[in-house]
Amino acid sequence: MRTATVVVMDRDLSGVLADPLGEPSEPPAPTTPARRRWGSVRASRTHPVVWVPALLVALAMLVPAAFLVVQASELSGERIQQLVTAPETLRLTGRTLLLAGSVTGASLLLGVPIAWLTVRSDLPGRRFFAVATALPLVIPTYVGAYALVAALAPGGLVQDWFGFRPPSPYGFWAAFTALTLFTFPYVLLTVQAALRGLDPSLEEASRSLGRGPLVTFLRVTLPQLRPSAAAGGLLVTLYVLSDFGAVSMLRYSTFTRAVYLQYRAAFDRAPAALLGVLLVAMTVVFLVLEARVARDRGGQFGIRGSGRAASRVPLGRWRWPAVAFCSSVVIAGLVLPVSVLVSWLVRGLRGGEAFTAVAGPAGRSLLVAALGALAAVACAVPIAVWAARSRSRLARLVERASFTGYALPGIVVALALVYVGIRTVPALYQTLAMLVFAYVVLFLPQAVGAVRTSLLQVNANVEDAARMLGSSRLTTLRRVTLPLARRGALAGGALVFLTALKELPATLLLAPTGYDTLATRVWSATTEAFFARASLPALALILLGSVPLAVSMIRERRERI
């Protein structure tokens, strides 16, 4: 999930589904009345080279959701009402919402303070913690769940080392812990990027008026962070709603697990499709809530940085408690999971476990993730340009439509594409092309948000100037707009790459026969309780994801300096 630096990437993520962090100032009217301003956000026309592919991509992204509707429509109205109001459906709804709300709330409580500590305070080792606290993002949730089970299950590491049987590693609290530890960096990174872009003069004025650091943070800084925190929280919520591996491994029933079991166990798949439709409805509700929370009602989100770094807030006696807080998060989210994997690897080597080479699965994982990232960026650019440079309702609708697949479970997207492939384009069934398309459906919002926010951070007057100097709309798009979106495209592509690298259910169902990846190897070993056998591909998966993440974050800091 980064050639673009990760901080730029996460600054881009702060714009996912949020209203702009501030509309560009409207330029003076041009002297020639006949000239239209393509670059301005108030422009009424968009070149077909932008809106035509954007519409086509949005329609393609609706294919899995359309499959759900078609399948669910096979049920009678009475049967639909019976299934929707069934006690089991209501129980699944409550459990899913409870998990999503709890994980999102905990992620905000972790991500926002850590972001402030690593950006605005004199926290000792803050550069280290800025990188280390984000690294749990590269650990797939199913790998984190596997580490939790491998440590706490009967015969696991805790019982082996300490001689007592720990609490059960299954159920709500296990799922809550695993998902929180490995998804809160979405909030952390978006808020970190927002903090670096804020004008420090407002906080300095508050401090000069006698308000302490805490009051200044709550009354001045925090309101300006609302869009980025809402965007990061939305990513966490959508991730939890669509997670399959962790909840399945930790035996906590949510809609994703119920859909998977229904598809696998029942000949009639219409009830499972109806569950998927209900999941989409939940997603729409969260999208609407996020849009309302992130709305810039008073113009406070439009405040830009002055180009100078904010002074570090002294923590005083809270310095070492803050270090302990950040250290505990790093230990729980990074050190312990990796230690469990290494311990099982050592145990397997001592027990004569026949480890197979991981170079082949690693290469295949890198190839398909890279193809997915390239395809996602190519599809995201027209949507992001249209959304960033137009206020039309159709542009917003297309942008929202591109987010549909992100909230669907990978298993539902995969089964939808299996259905479409067999019925319409059988030549694409179980090919890399179909798998790459599934990745685009699932992860396109990450690229759209990155490109869109990079454009929103550039004054549209630059494009207006090109138009006033005689450039056509197409030339302005090619020579001005697309270069401005380059950094966001690289950042979004990097994020899609790392996410696709970890993706499991779609890879299980859509990969060509014999095309095993690191993710599928981890899953096949853990489902059979071969913890030692799963350790090597799990460690390889973490390594492949963590190296580019750490390098990109370090490069971004050097560029700012």
N, C-alpha and C positions, 0 to 999 in steps of 0.2 A: 504494500500500500504505500517507494517514493523517489528520477533525475531532478524533479522539482523538489525544493526544500520542503520539509514537512511543516514548518511553521507557516509558509505561504499556503501550503495545502490546507491547513486548518483554519487559516484566515478565510480561505475560500469556503470551507465548510460552514463558517458562521453565517453564510448567506443562504444555506440550503432551506428552501421553502419559507424563508423570512422575507418580509418586506425590505426594500433597499435600506442600507444603513444611512442613507441620506441621499436624496436626489441631487444630481448635479445642478449647479446654478444655471438658470436659463440665460442664454446669451442674448445680446442685443439683436433686434431684428435686422436681417441683412438689407443692404441698400437696394438690391434687385428684388422686387416683389415676386417675380416668377420663380425664383430659386427656392427649392424645398430643402429643408434641413434633414438629411437622412440620419446624421449622427445624434441629433437631439432626441432625448427621451420623449419629446412631445411630437415627434415626427409622425405623420399620419400614414406614410407609405413605407413598406419594407420590400426589399428586392426579392423577386421570386426565388433566387438562388438560396435565400435564407428560409423563407416560409414554406416553400414546397417540400424540401427534404425534412424540415421540422415536422410538418404534418404527417408525412409518411412514417417517420420514426415513431411519433406519438401513436399512430394507428397500430404499428407493429407491437408497441409495448402493451397494447390493450388485448393482444391475442390470448394470453393466459386467463385474464379476467373474463373475457368473452367465453372462453371454454367453460369456466365455472358457471356462468349464467346459463349457457346452453345445456350443460349437464343437469343443473338444478331445475331447469324448466321442465324436465321430464317428469318431475313430481307433480302430483295434483295439489290444488290449493289447500285442501284439507290435510294432506300429508305434510305439506310445508308448515302449516300452522302447528301440527302435532309435533314435528321435529323441533321447531323453534322454541316452543313452550315446554318441551320435555325437561324433566328434572336434570337429566344428564347434561343437556345443552346449557341450561342455566348454571349448573355447577362448573362446566368448562369455562363459561363466560366469566364467572366470578374468579376462578383460579387464574385465568389468563390476565384479566385486568389487575388482579392483586399482584401478580408477579411483575407485570410491566410497570405499574405505578410504583411499587416498592423499589425496583432496580433503578428506575429513572430518578426517584427522589434521593436515593443513596448516592447515585452518580453525581448529582448536583451538589450534594453535601460534601463529597470528596473533591470533585473537579474544580469548583469555583475557589475554595480556599487555597488549594495547592497551586492553582494558576496565579492567584494574587501573590502568594509567598514566593514563587519562583520568578516573577516578573517585577514586582514592585517593592519587595522588602529586601533587607540585608541578610536574608537567610544564609547561614554558612553552607557552602557547597551548593548554592542554588542552581548553577549551571549543570552540575551532575544530576540533581534531583529533577530538573526540567526535562532531561533526557530519560532518566531511569523511571520516573513515574509514568511516562508515556509508553514504555516498552511493553507492558502487559497487553497493549492493543494487538501485538503481533502473535500472541498466543491464542490459537483458536479456542472458542469456548468449550468445544468437545474435548480438546486436549486438557484444558483446565479441569473439566469434569472428570476426565480419566485420571489425572493426577490426584484429585480429591478422593476418588474411589480407591485408587491403588494405595493411598496412604491410610485410609480409615476402614476399608473393608476387612472382614475377618481374614486373617492371614496376611494382612497388609503390613506396611512398614511400621506403623505405630505399635501394633501388637507385637511385631517381631523385635522392635528395639526396646520397648518399655514394658512389655509383658502384660498389658491390660487391653481389654477390648474397648475401643473408643465408641462414641455414639454413631448411630447409623449414618452413612454418607448419602442418604437418599431423602427425597422429599423437598418441601418448599425451601427450607433454610439452606439446604445444599445448593439448590438451583439459584436461589437469591445470591448466595455468596459467590458462586462461580461467575454468574452473569455480571454482577456488579464489579468484581475485580478486573474483568477483562473487557468491559465496555465503557467504564467511566472515562478513559482517555479521550473519547469523543467529545465530552464536555470540557475536559482539561485543555485540549489543544485549541478548540474554538475560542474559549475564553482567554487563553494566553494570547492568541493573535489579536483579539479585540482589545485587550489591555495595552498591547504595544502600539495600537493605533489611536488611543485616546489622547486628547489634549490634557497634559498634566496641570495646566494653569487653573482649572476648576478645582482640582483637589488641593492645590497649593493655596488658593484663595480660601478654601474652607479651613485649612489648617491655620492660616494667618488670622482667621476670625476666632480662633480659640477652640475649634473642634478637634477632638482627638482622632487618632487613626481609625478607631472602630466606627465612630459616628460618621466620619468622612467616607469610609468605605460603604456604609449602609445607605447614606443619604445622597452621595454624589457619584461614587464609582459604580455601585451595584445597579442603579437604574439604567446607566449607559450600557451595562453588560447584558441587559435583558434579551436583546435579539440573539446574541451569540449563545447565551446559556439556553434559550429556548430551542435554537437550532441543534445544539449538541444534545440536549435532552430528547429532542424528537428523533435523532439518529439512534439514541439508546432505546427509546420506546419501540421504534420500528424493528430494530434488531431483535429485541426480546420477543415481539409478536411473531417474528418469522423464524426464530431459532428452533432448530430441530435436534441437533446432536446433543447439546447439553441436557435439555429436559428429558430426552429419551434415555440417556445414560444414567441420569439421576432419578429416573422413574417419577417424574412430576408431570401429571397429565395436563396438557394445554391443548389449544386447538390444533397446533401443528402435529403433535403426537397423535391426537385423535384422528386427524385426516389421514395420516400415514397408516395407522392401524386399520381404519375403515377401508382404505384403498387396497391394502394387502389381504384383508380377511374377508371382504364381502364381494360378491359378484356384482351387485348393484352399487355403482359408484356415485349415484345421484345424491345420496345423503352426505357423502364426504364432500361433494362439490358444494352443497348447501352450507356446510361448515366453513368452507373456504369463502363463500360469499359473506357470511357473518364476520369473518376475519377482515375482509376488505371493508366492511361497514365500520368496524372498529378503527381501522386505519384512517378512514375519511374523518371520523370524529376527532382523532388526534391531529390530523392535518389542519382542520378548522381551528382547533384550540391553539395550536402553535402559531398560526397566522394572526390570531387575535392578540396573543401575548406579545408577539414581536412587532405589532403595528406601531409605527412611529406617529403617535398622536400629537405630541408637543414639539417635535423637531429635535428632541434631545439626542436621538440616534445619529443625527447628521453631523455631529461635532467631530471634526477631524483633528488629528495630531498636528502639532506645530513644527514637527521636524526635529525636535530636541528630545532627548531621553528624560524620563521622569526621574526625580531624585528618589533614592532608596529610602523607604520608611524604616526607621530603626525599630526593631522588635523588642529591644531591652531585655527584660527578664523572661520574655516569651520565646527567645531565640532557641533555646535548647528543647523546650517542649515542642516547638514547631519542627525542629530537626527530628525529634522522636516520632512525631506524627507522620512526616514524609517517609521516614525510614521504615515505619511499620507497614505503610502501603507498599513500598518497594519489596519488602520481605514477603508480604502475603501474596502480592500479585506477580512477583517475578522470581525471587530467590527460592521460595518453597516449592512451586511447581517444577522449576528446573531441577532442584535438588532431588525431588521424587523421581523424575525421569532418569537422572543420572544414577540414582541408587538402584532402580530396577534394571538399568543397563548393566551395571556392575554385577548385580545378582544374576542376571542372565548369562553373562560371560563366565562367571564362576560355576554356574550350573550346567554349562555346556550347551546353552541355547544356540541353535543354528541360525544366526542372523544372516539374512539375505542382503545383498548389496542395495544401497539406496540411491546410487548414482542414476540409474535408469528412471525410477519414479520421480526423482528430483528434477531431472531434465524435462520429463514430460509435464510436470507441474509448472515449471518455469515457462515452457512453450505455450501451453494453453492459457496461462494467466496473462502472458504478454500479448497474445492474440486478442484476448478479451479486453484488455486495457486499450489497445489500439482501436478496436471496433467501438468501444464505449466512447472514447474521446471524439472519434469521427461522427458519431451520432449525436453527441452532446453539443458540439459547437453551434450548429444552426439553431437549436432550441435555446441555448444560453444567450446567443446574440439577439435573437428575437425577443426573449423575455427581458433582457437588460436594456434594450434600446426601443422598446415599444410599450405603451400603456394599454394596448388593445386587450379586450377581454379574451379574444381568441388566443393571443400569445400566452396569457396567464393560464388559460384552459389547457393549452398544449403542454406547458411546463408541468402543470399538475398531473396530466395524463402520463407523463414520462416517469412519474414516481409510483405508478400503480404496482409494478412488479417488485419494487423494493420491499413492500409490506407483505407480499405473498410468500409463504414458505417455499423453500427451494424444491421440496418434494412435489408441491402443487404445480409450480412452473414446469418442472421436469415432466410430470405426467401429462400436463396440457400439451407440451411440445411433442411428447410421444404420440398422443392422440392425433395432433395436427400432422405430424410427419407421416404416420401410417396412412391416414386418410387422404392427404393432399400431395405431399412430396416424399414418397417412400425412399427416394434416392438419398435423402438427407438424414434418414433415421440412423442413429448410432454413428454419426460422423462428428469430426471436430467442429465442422461448421455449425451443427445444431447445438453442440455444447457451448461454443463461443456465443451464439445468439442467446442462450440461456443466461450466460454471464452478463450480457448487455442488459437484458430484461431486469435482472436482479440488482445490478449495481450502477445503472445509468445515472441515477440521481447524484451519486458522488461526483461524477464528472461534470454534470450540469451545474451543480452548486458551485464547484470550483471555478469553472469558466465564467459563469454569470457574475460571481462576486468580484472576480478580477476585473471585469469590465465596469462594474458599478463603482469601483474604486478609482476609475479614471474619468476625468471630466469629459463629458461628451462634446465640449467645445473643440477638442482636438479634431474630431471627425467633422464638425461643422466647418472648421477652418479649411480642411481639405476640400470640402464641397464648394466653399466660397472661392477657392483658388482654381476651380474649374474641373476638379476630379468628378467622374461619374460616381453613382452610388456603388456600382460594382467595383470600380477601382478603389474607392475609399474602403470598401469592405476588405479587399485583398491586400492593400498596402498599409492600412492604418488599423482597422478593427481587429483583424486576425492576429497581427503581431502583438497588439495590446493584450490579446487573450492567450498568448503563448504560455506565459508562466502558469496561469490557471489551468490550461490544458495539460501541461506537464505534471502539475500537482494532482489534478484529478485523475489522470492516467496512472500515476503512481499509487494513489489510494485504491483504485479499482484493481490494480495488479496485486497488491497485498491482500485485498479482500477475496479476490478470485483464487489466490493461492491457497486460502484456507477453506474454500467452499466445499461442502460435503454432499448433500443429498442430490443436487443436480448432477454432480460428477458421478455419483453412484449409478444413476439411471441413464444418463445420456452419453457417457464416454464410450468410445468404440470398444468392442470386445477385446479384453486383454490389455486395455490402456489403463493400467493402474497408476495412481499418483500417490504422493505422500499421504494425502488426506484419506484416500480409500484404504491404504495399508494400515493406517492407525485405526480406522473404524473396524476393519475386518478382524484385527487382532484383539481390540478391546471388547468387542461384542462376544468373543469367545473366552474372555478373561485371561488372555495371554498378555499380561501386563509387561513382561520383560520383552516380548517380541515387538510390542508397540513402541517401546522407548526410543529406539534408534530413529525410525522415521519421524516420530514426534519431535525429537531434538533437532533433526535436520530441518523440519518445517519451521520451527522457531528461529533457527539460525538464519535461514534464507530470508525471513521477514524482518528480523531485528537489525541486520547489518545495514541494509539501505535506509531504514528508519533512522538509526543513530547517525549515520553519515550525513544524511540530508539535514537533520536538525543542527548538527555541528556546522555544516556549510552555511546554513542560513544565519547563524549567529555571527560567523566570520564576515559575511557580506554586510550585515548591519553595522558591525564595528568598522 
